[in-house]
Amino acid sequence: MSRVYNYSAGPSMLPLPVLEQAAKEMTDYKGTGMSVMEMSHRSPAYDAIIKEAEATFRRVMKVPDNYKVLFLQGGASTQFAAVPLNLMKTGKADYVVSGEFSGKAFKEAKKYGDVKVIATSENTNFDRIPAFNEADVRPDADYLHVCYNNTIFGTHFNTLPDNGQVDLVCDMSSCIMSEPINVSDFAMIYAGAQKNVGPAGLTIVIIREDLLGNARPETPAMLDYKVMADAGSMYNTPPCYAIYIAGLVFKWVEDLGGVEKMHEINKKKADILYKAIEGTKLFHLHAQPDSRSLMNVTFRTDSPEMDKKFVAAAAERGMVSLAGHRKVGGMRASIYNAMPVEGVEKLAAFIKEFDEKGGEI
């Protein structure tokens, strides 16, 4: 069977050149006689892998010298607890709830202090980024937490959040490396790897150095950013293979032209898909125009049965994992960095065909 176009929200498709290189090195990595899966994380060979991965990531993301890059385990959801445990000094934090995962982050943080939702779009089923400004942020809050891209609902912060002087903490799990950002605008960024970077099991944290060393006494060592930073992300055995694959993806992005070129391609893909959907009678977009994501395009018909028919027919044509999340319904096309333009063009053509035939396909 030939490879399909995989629109899964995560784990998602990886760049084919990365998979091919990993396949070549599967049983013998650079003459070591073993797979990266088998080698000690303390070995010289693996030490070179993790250091090169971090160095490439720093170049691609233009990470300033006063920020640490950590390769951690536990998924982005573990950071929902790690963030307040490490960053709450006054015991106050503000959250913007713009979707499922920012809501979960808020609920987790509530266990550790005075945590306030300053804005939410829950009343419109998260079809937009909620409006707020600096005046809504408590000046004595330790940080403001946002989720930059909402995978389930297909929304995205298309302008930098107005956080004033309060440190900005951001979950970028589904959009990291997809667009240029100024890392210095954020106190901390975290992201699960399984959408835009690599296999599930790796979480990336970018954190300003002055925020290290303030963890609450009861913070587990595995959640203490300073412990992890001091150990070079190797306090325990890291997710070795996931880091190796991530390093190959970082190099793939760099060779392509960096995040700037990636963003150019991503805008082209999203434009093709949004225009195709807007040009139909059957399909409707979930996200409001000023909040639409480049990574996750959410859409549906007026009939759940028609939606299922579309998803099944698309799968027969080699376009899989298009079913939307139960909280939105319909369809969701996740068109992360590794999704080629050709895949989006194929989906756009099928949307047009399905519409012209009134779903009788």
Disulfide bonds with the S-S distance in Angstrom:
none
